[in-house]
Amino acid sequence: MQVVATAGHVDHGKSTLVRALTRMEPDRWAEERRRGMTIDLGFAWTTFASGRTVAFVDVPGHERFVTTMLAGVGPVPAVLLVVAADEGWMPQSAEHVDALAALGVRHGLLVVTRSDLMEPELARDEALEHLAATTLAGLRPVCVSAATGAGMDELRSAIDELAGALPVPDPKADVRLWVDRAFTIRGAGTVVTGTLPAGRLRVDQELELAAADAGEVRRVGVRALQSLNQPVDEVRGVARVAVNLRGLPREAVARGDVLLTPGAWTTTGLVDVRLHGIRTEGPLAGPSIGTEAPDPDALPEQLTLHIGSAAVAARVRPLGADTVRLRLAHRLPLRIGDRAVLRDPGRRQVAAGVTVLDVRPPELRRRGAAVRRAEQLTEMDETPDAAGELARRGVARRADLVAMGVPPADLDALAHTGTPAAAGWLVDPDRALALAARLADAVAAHDAADPVDPGLPTEAARRVAELPEPRLVEAVLRFGGDRGGPAAELALRNGRVERCAAAGLPAPVRAAMDALRADLRRDPFAAPEAARLAELGLGARQLASLVKAGELLRIADGVVLLPDADARAVALLAGLGEEFTLSAARQALGTTRRVAVPLLEHLARTGRTVRTPEGNHRLVGGRTDPEWQL
């Protein structure tokens, strides 16, 4: 399925067009049919010759209902822009196009209606001229008459082609379903409807409901689903969907609320955004219409932010030449890269389009902070950048970065490049180096002041580095130590950060250990061969000193690994199941029998594995140990 919205001036035949295409009545209210004017969102659908189903969201065209129009087009990927041949381009044609341009809508058709009343070419050419400087430039025009049927076959074919060319959304995407209707059905309870742009919904799924008028979030369950009036067990975006919510009173949900994948979204009341120009000529338009952003200083202090079906008051603070900070009256689930509309309800016009740059911006308390922030925003892209977001924050929780819009795959790529990480947190590499140096200074100062109690407890080290998680201390030390500098002389042992005994060893031995450490970081279970040890100048005496200093773990004569190799091995072996063979362990560790055999013997000596009667191995005290499972 694909979903397409209508747009255009009042009384230009949008609803008539939808009726002719679908043989369904989009006007749901008796007053709409009596007045012959759409005042609320209407919905209809049809299946075309290719077998594609397209649902239509029919929006009102009157200037008093622009907020309703925006609620309809907000989550929709394509539009039918309707212009009547006998009236041509009109004021609401312009404002609707302004809204579509602000939202970044690029897909659609220009439909010239009532072609039986006047030659359509003039209205067509005029509309294309107005669209030339917008995101809708180059829309395919189709001239039709719903009354006579002229051009309708061409329009059906064009809509079918349009639906087939629209981007295919990710079915694994997090759900964000903006509510455009809410009502009660006897015997079923509360039902909400909306356009699902991506992801999937399932019966019995747990969701979060965020209220747009208060920012409150509550858990809800999906009792039943319908799509196009048919009950279904699962719906994938793009789709029109009705969701029957379990145990939710009707008064607890309204248009503008949003259903979310639990824990996957950041709700925020403060965002930094980039402004985009629109088509409109006027006091808020840029000097080059459609290409220049409006002057932030010319924007009113109070505007309304429209995204999805929500409309929230926003206080505007100019920052840079094309960037502003918005303080929202209520929190919204937003991500980096979201497109939205800023509208001036007083002037009754779209002020600008915006792209969200930061959903957790820093406070601007110090003198000059706003200027520095504007410079930073100038360098920010409108697509989430894993390395950039982490660099700006220094330390961040992985789940928070994903909720902001950073793709998980990009964060995985960061981890593979050696970015310090622990317990779900990530540390920017430059920040990690600075923190490692700070820890080295703190340990040196502590040891000078209290030489009989050397080293810092882990918690004290965490406070010195201002890290949110104690396990990050080890990650920062390892990262700093691998890159030389003062942190190379530190080690975390028995809950304390202290100068390692290797710091007192000769410089050539320390240099050789740095090289060996780098080798083993790349391949933790590739114990160096004799030739490599000789190349590094590490003989029996030097290796013994490094083992004594805690820099190496000796598992057999001539077989050494890093001190944490046994813990790493246990973590990998835990994925092999109830029991595992030597061969399976060797493959999981990516090593040879020369290393795997003594390493498993070491794990057995230290009580972390046991031999089974069949001669295999089993972890003790881990999740594969039956006693632990009980």
N, C-alpha and C positions, 0 to 999 in steps of 0.2 A: 504494500500500500504506500501511496504518497499522499501528502496533504497540501492543498493549494488554497490560498485565501484570495478573496476578491478585494479590490480597492477602487476608489474613484468617487466622483462628486455624487451628491444626492440626486436621485431620480434619473440616473443615467442607464438604468436597466441591469444592475448587478444581480438582483434577485430573479428577475425575469430570465436572465441568461442561465442562472443555476437551475431554475425550473426546466428550461428547455433541454439542458444537458442531462439532467438526472431524473426528470419526471417526478420529482419530490418537491414538497413545499418547504422552503427554508425559513419562512416567516412563521415563528412558533406561536405568536400572540395574536389574539383576535383584533386587538387595536392596530397592530401592524397591517393586517389584511384590510381592515376597515379604512385606514388612512392611506394605504398604498405606499407606506414608507417604512423601511427597516429601522428599528430602534434598539434592537439587541442582536447578539450574535445568532446566526442561523447555521444549520448543518445539513448537508446532503452528500450523497455519494453515488458513484456509478462505476461500471466496469467497461473498459474500452475493448476494441477489436483484438488487441494483443493479449488480452487477459489481465492487464494491469487494472487495479482498482485505485481510484482517486477519490478522496474525500475533500469536500469543499467547506471552507469556513466563510460564510457570507457576512460581511461587516456593514454597519450603517455608514452612510455617506454624509449625513448632516453634521455641521460644525459643532453642534452641541454634544455629539456622541463620539468625538475623537478618542476620548479615553477608552470607550468600548471598542472602537476600531483597533486601537493599539493592543488591547488585550487579546484580540483575535489573531492579529498578524504576528505578534511577538515571537511565538515558538515555531512559526510556519516557514518552510524553506523556499517557497515559490509563490508567485502572485499572478492573478489575472487583473491587469490594470484596465479598467473599463472607462471609455470616453464615448459619449454619444455623438453621432455624426451631425445631428441638427443643433447641438449646442457647443461642441468643441471643448477646448481646455477651460476649466473653471477653477474657482478658488480652492475647493476641496480636492480637486485633482492635484493641485500643487501641494497642499499640506499632506495628503496621503503619500505622495512621492517623497516629500521631505522626510516623513517618518520611515519609509522603506529604505531610503538612502542612509538615514541615520543608523538603521539596523544592519546595514551592509547587505541587504537582499540583492542578489544578482540574477536570479533565475525567474523567468516568467514569460508572459505574453502580453502584448498590447492588443486589446479587443475593442474595435470601433463598432458600437451597437447602433441600432436604428438606421441601418444603411438604406432601408426602404424609404425613409423620409427625406434624405438628402444624400448627395454624392459624398462618400466617406473620405475621399482622398485629402481634402483640405484639413479635416479634423485629424486624420492620421499623420500628415506631415507636420502639423502644428505640434502634436503630442511628441513625435519623435524629436523635434527640435528642442522641446523642453527637457526631454530625457537625456540629451546628448552629454551633459556635464554631470551626470549622476551615475551611480552604480548600475542603473537599469538601462544605460546606453546600449543601443543595438538590439532591443527587444524585437522579436519577430512580430509584425503587425498582422492581424486577421480582421477583416471587415465582415460583419454578420448582420442578419436581421432575425431576431427570435420570432417575430410575427410571421414572416414568410418562410423562414427556414433557410434563406440564402446564406451561404458561407458556413453553415453549422457543421457540415461534414468535414470541411477543412479545419474548423476549430477543434473538433473531436480528435482528428488526426494529430493536430499540433499539440494538444494537451497530452495525448498518449506519448508522443515523442519527448515532450518536456519531462514527463514523469520517468521515462526510461533513462534520461540523461542526468537526473539529479543524483548527487552523491549518496552512496549507500552508508547509512550510519553504523556505528559499532554496536553490535548486540550485547557486548560485555561492558559497555559504558555505564557509569553510575546514573541512576534514575534521577531526573529532575522534571517532574510533571507539574506545570503551572495549572492551577484550577481555574477554568473559565465558567463553570456552572456548578451549582450545588443544590440538591433537592432531596426529597424523601419519597420513598416508594413503600406503600403499605406492605408489611410483612417482610421487608428487606432492610429498611433503615436508610441511612444516609448514603447518597450516591454523589460522586463528583465526576466531572468530565474534563478532558483536556487533550492537548496534542502531545503525544510522547515523541520527542525528537530522536531519542537514541536509548539504548539499553533495553531491558525487558521487565515486564511485570508478570507475576504468577499468583495464582490463587494460594492463599494461606501465607503469602509473603509478609514479613514485617517491614514497615516503612516508618519514616518520621514525617510528621505534618508540621510545617513551619507556618505560623500565622503572620501574614504580611502586615496586619494592623497593630501587632504587639511584639512581634519577634519571638514569641514563645514557640517551643518545639515540644511535641508530644509523640509518643509511640502509638501507631495504629496498625491494625491488621487488615489484610485484603480478604473479604468474605467471598466475593465473586467478581468476575470481569465480563464486560461485554465490549465488542467492537463491531460497529455497523449493525447494531441491534441483535447481534448473535452472541450467545454465551460462549466463552472460550476459557481455557485453562491457563493460557499464556499469550501475551501480546508483546511483539517486538516493534521498536520504533523503525521508521516513522509510522505513526498510527493515531487515529482518533480512538479514544478509549473511555469507557465508563467504569469507574471503580466503586464497588460497594464496600464501604468501610465498616469494620466490625466495632460495635460499642461506641460509636461517635455520635453525639447529638447534632442535629442539623444546625443549630445556632453556633456550633464550635468551628464551622468552616465556611469560607466565602471566597468569591472571586479574588484572585491575587495571592491566595495561599498556595503552598507548593508541597508536593509529596517527594520525599528524598530517600535515597539509599542510606540506611542508618550509618552514622559515623563517617560518611564519605565527603561531606561538604563543610566548608567554613562559612558560618553566618557572620556577617560583618555589618557594622554601622558606619565604617569609615573607609573610604576607598580613594586612591589616586587614579585619575583617568586621563586619557588623551582625547582631545576634542577633534571632531571631524566636521568639515564643511558640509553644507546642504545646498539644495538648489535655490532656496528662497532668496529673493532680493529683499533687503530691508535692513533695519538697524543692527540685526544680529548676524547678518551674512558677512562672509569674508569678502575682500576686495576682488578676488577671482573666484566667482561662484563655482562651487563644486570641487575646488582644488585647495583652497585655503581654509584653515580652521578659523572659526569666529574668534575675535579678540576676547580673551578671558576677562579682561577688565570691563568689557561692555556687557557682560552677562549680568542679569539681576542677581541679587544675593540669594533669593529664594526661587527655586525651580522645582519641577516634578520629574523624578526619574521613573521612566517606564521600562520594564524588562519583563519578558514573559507576559503574564496577565496582571502583574503587580504595578501599582502606581504609588510611589512613596515620595513625600516631601524631602527636598535635599537643600542644604545650605552650601553655597558655592564659595570656595576660597581660591582665588587665582594663585598659581605657582609660577609656571613658565610661559613661554610664548604660545604653547598649545596644550598646556596641562593645568588641571585644577584638582583640588581636593574636595570631595563631597562628604558632608556629614549627614547621614540619613536619619530620618525621624524614627525608622524602625530597621532592625537588622534584616538582611537578605542573604540567601545562599548564592554567593558570587564566586567566580573563578577568573584568573588572569585570562584575558582574551575575550571575555564576554562583551557583546555589543548591546548597547542600550540607547534610549532616547532621552534627551533633556528637553522638556517642553515648558514654555512659559504660559501658565493658565490665564494670566492677566491679559497678555497680548493675544492669546489664543493662537499661538504658533509654535512650531518646533524650533528650539533654539540651537540645538547641535546634536550630532551623534557623538557617542563616547565609546571608547574601548577601555576596559578595565586593565590597569597596569599592575596594581598592587592591592590586595585585599587585606593586608596587615601592615599598613604603612607606619613608620615611626612617628612618634609625637614630635611636634616642632616647638620646643620650649625655649631653646637658646637663641641668642642673637645670631642672625645669619643662617639659621637652620633651614629656613624656607628657600633661600637662594641656593644652598648646597643641595637641597632635595630636588629643586627644579633642574639643576645640572645633571643629577643622577637620573631623573626621569627621562631626560633628553636621550640618554644612552640606552634606555630600556626598550626592548623589542615588544611587540604586541602578542608574541607567542611565548608561552612559558619556557624559561631556560633554566635547566637544572643547576648548572654550575653558577650562573649569574645569581639566581635566587639564593643559593647557599652562600655565595660570597657576600651578598648584601646583608645576610642575617648572621653570618659567622658560625652559628650553631643552630640546628633546626631538627625537629622531629620529622622522620621520613613521612609518616602519615599526614602530618600537617602540610608538607610540601605537595603531596598528592592531592589533598583536599583543596589546595590553592590552584590546582590545575597543572602541576608539573607531571608529565607522563611517567608512570612507574618504570618503564623501560629505560628512560634517560637516567633515572636515579640508580638503576642497576648498573648502567654503564659507568657511572661515577664510582661505584663500589669496586668495579673491576680495575679501575685505574689507581686504586690504592687510597682513595679518600678515607680518612679516619672515620670509623663508625663503630658503634656499640649500643646494644639495648634499644635499637630502633632510632637512634640519634645519629646525625652526621655532623662533621666538623669541616669547615672550609680549610683546605690545605694551608693557605697563608696564615689563617688564624691559628691553626694547630702548631705551626712552627713558632709563632709568637708566644703561644701558651707554654710550649715546651721550654723555651728560653726563660719564661717567667718562673716556671717550676724549678729550673736549675738554680736561678738566683735565690729563690725562697729556701731551697734545701741548703745551699751554701750559707745563707744568713742564719738559718736555724742551727746548723752544725757549729758555726763559729760562736753562737751565743750559748749553746748547750751541747758541748762535745761529748758528754757522757750519755746522751740520748739522741744519737744521730738519726736523721731522716724525718719525714713528715708522715703522719697517719694519712690514709687515703682520703678520709673526709676533710682533713685540713688542706690537703693538696687540691681537692675539688673546690673548696672555697677560695683558695688562692687563685685558681684558674677560672673561677666563676663559671664552672660547668654545671649543667642541670642533673647530671647522672654520674655517680662515682666510677662506673665502668669505663667512662670516657677518658679517665685519667690514664689508664693503661694504653688505650688507643692513641692518645696524643703523644705519650712517651715513646711508644713504638715508632710512630711516624717520624717524630723528631730525631730519634736515635738512628733510624735508617738513613737519615740524610745528614748525619754528622752534627757538629755543633755541641753545645753544652749538654743537651739531652742525651747524647750518646753515653755519658758517664752515669746516667741514672738507671735505676731498675726498680720495679715494683715487686717487693717480696714480703710475704707474711703481713700484708696489709699496710706496708710503709713504702714510701718513695725515698730511696736512699742512693748514695753514691755507691756504685758497684765496685767490687774489688778489682775488676779489670782496669779501673781508672789508674791504678798504681802500677800497671804492667808497662813494659817498654813500649814506646810509640810504634815500632814495627809490628808488634803483636796486636796492638789495638787496631792498627790499619788493616792487618790481615783479617781480624775478626769482623771489621766493618764490611769487607768484601765478601766474607763467607756468609755473614748475616743477610746480605743482599741476595746472594745465591739462594739461600734457603727460604727467604720470603717469597721468591718467585716459584719455587718448587719445594714445599716444606719437607717432603719425605725422600728427596734425592740426596742422600748422604754423600758427601764428597769422597771421591776416589783418592787413592794414595797420590796419584799424579797431581791432582788439584791441590791437595794439602801441601805437597812439596813445592808446587808453584807459588803458594802463598807463604811459604817459609814456616809452616806449622808442623814441627816435629812432635815427638812424644811428650817432651817436657812442656812445650808451649800449649799443646792440647790439654795436658793435665792442669796447667795453671788456669786455663779458660774454664774447664769443668769445675774446678775448685771455686772460681769466681762466680759461678752460676750463669756463665754466658753460653755454655753448651751442655747438652745432655748426652752422656755416653751410654749407649745401649749394648755395645759389644766392643771388643778391641778393634780400633780403627774405624768404628761406626759412630758418628756423632751427628746430632740434630740440635735444633734450637730448644730451649728449655720448655716451651709450650707445645712441642710436637706431640707429646703423649695425650694432652687434653684435646688437641685438634683431631688426633686419630680416633679418640673415643666418640667425638661428635660425628665423624664420618661413618664410623662403623655402626652407629646406632640406626642407620638407615638400611642395614642389610637384613633385618628381620630377626626372628627368634634365635636362630643359630647361623653361623657362617663358617666357611672353610678358609684355610690359608689362602687359597687361590682367589676367593672372592674378596678377602681383605686386601690382598696385594693389588687387585684391580681397582678397588674403591680408593685406595691410597695413592694409586698411580706410581707404584714403586716396584722394586725387585725383591726376590727372595732374600738377597743379602741384607736388606733392611727390614722386610716384613717379618721374617722369623724372629730376630732378636727383639723387635719392637713388640710383638705379641707376647714374647716371654717376659719382657719388662712389664707389660700391662698385667700379666698374670701375677708376677712377683709383688706388684703394688696393689693387688686386690681389685683390679678393675675388670678383669675377665677371668673366666674359669673354663677348663676343658670339659667337654661333655663325654659320656661313655663312648660315643661314636668317633671321638678324636677331633671333633669340631670345637669351635669357640663360642662363648656367649658372654655378653656384657653383664656385669653385676651392678645392681642399683640403678640401672637406666630403664628406659621405657620398654626395652625388649625383655626385661627380667620379669618372669611371671609373678614372683613374690612382690615386686614393686607395684605391679598392676593391681594386686589385691589390696 
